[in-house]
Amino acid sequence: MQLDLNLLRALDALLEEGSVAGAAARLHVTAPAMSRSLSRIRKATGDQILVRTGRSMVPTTRALAMRAQVHTLVQQAHQLLSAQQELDLAALDRVFTVRWHDALTAACGTALITAVHRQAPGVRLRLSAEPGTDDAELRRGEVDLESSSSAPALPDIRHRLVGTDRLVIAVRPGHPLTEGPLSVERYAAAEHLTVSRRGSLRDPIDDALTSRGLERRVVAAGPTAAFALQLAFDTDLVVTLPHAATRAAREQLGLAKLPPPLPLPEVPLYLLWHQRYDDDRAHTWLRDLATETVQTLFTPPTAASQQPLMTGPGSDEYAREQAQGS
């Protein structure tokens, strides 16, 4: 029997997505077409591959056993067929979805869009809302590049450390904390605002204070850094945020910046993507351009002669990637 190698791509998508609809969406085909591919795969392998359990589908024992090998074969075939292709940025026609923390988008979004449009006029960017707590959208290919303050736990999610920020205190001009020395006791006694999409009233700052026997009063949680900074400007609330990522927004509002009176954890900044894009030259161009754009936050022109806040790029993965010329 003659084997259609396109079935390998369909099988790879079916095994990763666990559904006909999900695999169809990933490969941009109709659900009936993917259903027909599944029927052909079942006939070729003599195995059901996916079986229905209630309202969902689960892989068979054989499907589980072959999943890793199938994925490797598809990646190798992709690399083999695209290895000699040169990237023509002037002719590149593609849509990338970039999902970053709102403060990072506000600080770098304009520069990234400008740089992308200058180099590749046919590329369009979707700057999406801040990500959630899982990497499902990255794995499904719905998000091309994501920001995070922590390295991913899943091995198929790649990461690059682009910098490390430090926390600073932002308050309105004339705030009581700006008068006289700022002790840790005065800082803890003030009324605070946290930034949390889920409305959490506690963050690592509270752990640092608790270790010193202190508790702060958090009276509100804001969903975005922009909202938190505006509220700090309009009230006596105190907000503690990453310095480099919020510098432009703080300066635009005219907020006062104070150094924390106690050691606080630094905030690493990672860019994340799925491993399927490792050998994608267009994606490599995008993440390199995004890295360059974000790193300007840590070396502003007015402080070029000062020690930058950034400690990256410092991950081993980034070093390997640079050594390979990606």
C-alpha positions as CSV (number, residue, x, y, z in Angstrom):
1,M,0.0,0.0,0.0
2,Q,1.3,3.5,-0.9
3,L,1.6,5.6,2.2
4,D,0.6,9.3,2.1
5,L,3.2,11.1,4.2
6,N,0.8,13.9,4.8
7,L,-1.0,11.6,7.2
8,L,2.0,11.9,9.5
9,R,1.2,15.6,9.9
10,A,-2.4,14.8,10.6
11,L,-1.5,12.1,13.0
12,D,0.9,14.4,14.9
13,A,-1.9,17.1,15.2
14,L,-4.5,14.5,16.3
15,L,-2.2,13.1,19.0
16,E,-1.2,16.6,20.3
17,E,-4.7,18.0,20.2
18,G,-6.7,14.9,21.2
19,S,-9.6,15.8,19.0
20,V,-10.6,16.0,15.4
21,A,-11.8,19.6,15.7
22,G,-8.6,20.7,17.4
23,A,-6.4,19.0,14.9
24,A,-8.4,20.5,12.0
25,A,-8.0,24.0,13.5
26,R,-4.3,23.6,13.9
27,L,-3.7,22.4,10.3
28,H,-6.3,24.9,8.9
29,V,-8.5,22.2,7.3
30,T,-12.1,21.4,7.8
31,A,-13.3,19.0,10.5
32,P,-14.7,16.5,7.9
33,A,-11.4,16.5,6.1
34,M,-9.6,15.7,9.3
35,S,-12.1,13.0,10.1
36,R,-11.4,11.4,6.8
37,S,-7.6,11.6,7.5
38,L,-8.3,9.8,10.8
39,S,-10.2,7.1,9.0
40,R,-7.2,6.6,6.6
41,I,-4.8,6.5,9.5
42,R,-6.9,3.9,11.3
43,K,-6.9,1.8,8.1
44,A,-3.1,2.2,7.6
45,T,-2.2,1.4,11.2
46,G,-4.9,-1.1,12.1
47,D,-5.5,0.9,15.3
48,Q,-8.3,3.2,16.4
49,I,-5.7,5.9,17.4
50,L,-8.4,8.0,19.2
51,V,-11.5,6.5,20.9
52,R,-14.4,8.3,22.3
53,T,-14.9,8.4,26.1
54,G,-18.0,10.4,27.0
55,R,-17.8,13.7,25.3
56,S,-14.0,13.6,24.7
57,M,-11.5,11.4,22.9
58,V,-8.5,9.6,24.3
59,P,-5.5,8.0,22.6
60,T,-5.1,4.3,22.4
61,T,-2.1,2.5,24.0
62,R,-0.4,2.3,20.6
63,A,-1.1,5.9,19.9
64,L,0.6,6.9,23.2
65,A,3.5,4.7,22.3
66,M,4.1,6.3,18.9
67,R,3.3,9.9,19.8
68,A,6.9,11.0,20.4
69,Q,8.3,9.2,17.4
70,V,5.6,10.7,15.1
71,H,6.3,14.2,16.4
72,T,10.0,13.7,15.8
73,L,9.5,12.5,12.3
74,V,7.3,15.5,11.4
75,Q,9.8,17.9,12.8
76,Q,12.7,16.2,10.9
77,A,10.7,16.3,7.7
78,H,10.0,20.0,8.2
79,Q,13.6,20.8,8.9
80,L,14.8,18.7,5.9
81,L,12.4,20.4,3.4
82,S,12.9,24.0,4.7
83,A,16.6,24.0,5.6
84,Q,17.7,25.7,2.3
85,Q,14.9,28.3,2.3
86,E,16.1,31.8,2.7
87,L,13.9,34.3,4.7
88,D,12.8,37.2,2.4
89,L,11.5,39.7,4.9
90,A,10.3,42.1,2.1
91,A,8.0,39.3,0.8
92,L,7.0,37.8,4.2
93,D,3.2,37.6,4.6
94,R,2.3,36.4,8.1
95,V,0.3,37.2,11.2
96,F,2.1,36.8,14.6
97,T,0.3,36.9,17.9
98,V,2.4,38.4,20.7
99,R,1.0,38.2,24.2
100,W,2.9,40.3,26.8
101,H,2.3,41.7,30.3
102,D,0.4,45.0,29.9
103,A,3.3,47.0,31.2
104,L,5.7,45.5,28.7
105,T,3.2,46.1,25.8
106,A,2.8,49.7,26.9
107,A,6.5,50.2,27.1
108,C,7.6,48.3,24.0
109,G,4.6,47.7,21.8
110,T,5.0,50.8,19.6
111,A,8.7,50.1,19.1
112,L,8.1,46.5,18.1
113,I,5.3,47.3,15.7
114,T,7.5,50.0,14.1
115,A,10.5,47.7,13.8
116,V,8.5,44.9,12.3
117,H,6.7,47.1,9.8
118,R,10.0,48.7,8.7
119,Q,11.7,45.3,8.1
120,A,8.7,43.3,6.9
121,P,5.8,45.4,5.7
122,G,3.7,42.4,5.0
123,V,3.8,41.1,8.6
124,R,0.9,41.9,10.9
125,L,1.1,41.8,14.7
126,R,-1.7,40.9,17.1
127,L,-0.7,42.3,20.5
128,S,-2.9,40.2,22.8
129,A,-4.0,40.5,26.4
130,E,-1.7,39.2,29.2
131,P,-1.5,35.4,29.3
132,G,-3.0,33.1,31.9
133,T,-1.2,30.5,34.0
134,D,-0.9,27.7,31.5
135,D,0.8,27.3,28.1
136,A,-2.2,25.8,26.3
137,E,-2.3,28.6,23.7
138,L,1.4,28.4,23.0
139,R,1.1,24.6,22.5
140,R,-1.8,25.0,20.2
141,G,-0.1,27.7,18.1
142,E,-2.6,30.4,19.0
143,V,0.2,32.5,20.5
144,D,3.6,32.9,18.9
145,L,5.5,34.8,21.6
146,E,4.7,35.3,25.2
147,S,6.2,37.1,28.2
148,S,6.6,35.7,31.6
149,S,8.3,36.3,34.9
150,S,9.1,32.6,35.4
151,A,10.7,29.9,33.2
152,P,8.2,27.4,31.8
153,A,7.9,24.0,33.5
154,L,7.0,22.1,30.3
155,P,9.9,20.9,28.1
156,D,8.2,21.8,24.8
157,I,7.9,25.4,25.8
158,R,11.2,27.2,25.0
159,H,12.3,30.3,26.8
160,R,14.9,33.1,26.6
161,L,15.9,35.3,29.5
162,V,16.0,38.9,28.1
163,G,16.6,40.8,31.4
164,T,16.1,41.1,35.1
165,D,14.2,44.1,36.5
166,R,14.1,45.5,40.0
167,L,11.1,46.7,42.0
168,V,10.6,50.3,42.9
169,I,7.9,52.2,44.8
170,A,5.7,54.6,42.9
171,V,3.6,57.3,44.7
172,R,2.0,60.6,43.8
173,P,4.0,63.8,44.1
174,G,3.9,65.1,47.6
175,H,3.0,61.7,49.1
176,P,3.8,61.4,52.8
177,L,6.4,58.7,52.0
178,T,8.5,61.2,50.1
179,E,9.0,63.2,53.2
180,G,12.0,62.1,55.4
181,P,13.8,58.8,55.4
182,L,11.7,55.8,54.3
183,S,11.9,53.1,56.9
184,V,10.5,49.6,56.4
185,E,8.0,50.3,59.1
186,R,6.7,53.4,57.4
187,Y,6.5,51.5,54.1
188,A,4.6,48.6,55.7
189,A,2.2,51.0,57.5
190,A,1.1,52.7,54.2
191,E,-1.9,51.7,52.2
192,H,-0.9,49.5,49.3
193,L,-2.2,48.4,45.9
194,T,-1.3,45.1,44.2
195,V,-1.4,44.3,40.5
196,S,-3.2,41.0,39.8
197,R,-5.5,39.9,37.1
198,R,-7.2,37.6,39.6
199,G,-7.5,40.2,42.2
200,S,-4.9,38.7,44.6
201,L,-4.2,41.0,47.6
202,R,-0.9,39.3,48.3
203,D,2.4,39.0,46.4
204,P,6.1,38.2,47.2
205,I,6.5,41.7,48.8
206,D,4.3,40.4,51.6
207,D,6.5,37.4,52.1
208,A,9.6,39.7,52.4
209,L,7.7,41.8,55.1
210,T,6.5,38.8,57.0
211,S,10.0,37.5,57.3
212,R,10.7,40.8,59.2
213,G,7.7,40.4,61.4
214,L,5.7,43.1,59.5
215,E,2.4,43.1,57.6
216,R,1.3,45.7,55.1
217,R,-2.3,46.8,54.5
218,V,-3.3,46.1,50.9
219,V,-6.6,47.9,50.3
220,A,-7.1,47.1,46.6
221,A,-5.9,45.0,43.7
222,G,-5.8,46.4,40.1
223,P,-5.8,44.3,37.0
224,T,-3.1,46.1,35.1
225,A,0.0,48.2,35.8
226,A,-1.5,51.1,33.9
227,F,-4.5,51.1,36.2
228,A,-2.4,50.8,39.3
229,L,-0.2,53.7,38.3
230,Q,-3.1,55.9,37.6
231,L,-4.7,55.0,41.0
232,A,-1.4,55.8,42.7
233,F,-1.4,59.2,41.0
234,D,-5.0,59.9,42.1
235,T,-4.8,58.6,45.7
236,D,-2.3,58.0,48.5
237,L,-2.1,54.3,47.6
238,V,1.4,52.9,47.2
239,V,2.3,50.6,44.3
240,T,5.5,48.6,44.0
241,L,6.3,47.6,40.4
242,P,9.2,46.6,38.1
243,H,11.3,49.7,37.4
244,A,12.3,49.4,33.7
245,A,9.0,48.1,32.5
246,T,7.0,51.0,34.0
247,R,9.6,53.8,33.7
248,A,7.9,55.5,30.8
249,A,4.4,55.3,32.3
250,R,5.6,56.6,35.7
251,E,7.4,59.5,34.1
252,Q,4.4,60.4,31.9
253,L,2.2,60.6,35.0
254,G,4.9,62.4,37.0
255,L,4.9,59.9,39.8
256,A,7.6,59.9,42.4
257,K,10.0,56.9,42.5
258,L,11.3,55.6,45.8
259,P,13.8,52.7,46.5
260,P,12.3,49.9,48.6
261,P,13.5,50.0,52.2
262,L,14.1,46.3,52.3
263,P,15.6,43.7,49.9
264,L,13.0,42.5,47.4
265,P,13.2,39.7,44.8
266,E,14.2,40.8,41.3
267,V,11.8,40.2,38.5
268,P,13.2,38.1,35.6
269,L,11.7,38.7,32.1
270,Y,11.4,35.7,29.8
271,L,10.1,35.4,26.3
272,L,8.4,32.0,25.6
273,W,7.5,30.1,22.5
274,H,6.6,26.5,21.5
275,Q,9.4,24.2,20.2
276,R,7.6,23.8,16.9
277,Y,9.1,27.3,16.0
278,D,12.7,26.4,16.8
279,D,13.6,26.0,13.1
280,D,11.1,28.6,11.8
281,R,13.2,31.4,10.4
282,A,10.4,33.9,10.4
283,H,9.7,33.2,14.0
284,T,13.4,33.3,14.8
285,W,13.5,36.8,13.2
286,L,10.5,37.9,15.3
287,R,11.9,36.7,18.6
288,D,15.3,38.2,18.0
289,L,13.7,41.5,17.0
290,A,11.5,41.3,20.1
291,T,14.5,40.6,22.3
292,E,16.4,43.6,20.9
293,T,13.3,45.8,21.4
294,V,12.7,44.7,25.0
295,Q,16.3,45.1,26.0
296,T,16.2,48.8,25.2
297,L,14.2,49.1,28.4
298,F,17.2,48.2,30.4
299,T,19.7,50.5,28.7
300,P,17.9,53.9,28.2
301,P,19.9,56.5,26.2
302,T,19.9,58.8,29.2
303,A,21.6,56.2,31.3
304,A,23.8,54.5,28.7
305,S,26.9,55.1,30.8
306,Q,25.3,53.6,34.0
307,Q,25.2,50.0,35.0
308,P,22.1,48.5,33.3
309,L,19.5,46.8,35.4
310,M,19.5,43.9,33.0
311,T,21.5,40.8,33.8
312,G,20.5,38.9,30.6
313,P,20.6,37.6,28.0
314,G,21.9,35.0,30.5
315,S,20.1,31.7,30.0
316,D,22.0,28.7,28.7
317,E,19.4,28.2,26.1
318,Y,19.8,31.8,24.7
319,A,23.6,31.3,24.6
320,R,23.2,28.1,22.7
321,E,20.8,29.8,20.3
322,Q,23.2,32.7,19.7
323,A,26.1,30.3,19.1
324,Q,24.1,28.5,16.5
325,G,23.4,31.8,14.7
326,S,19.6,31.7,15.2
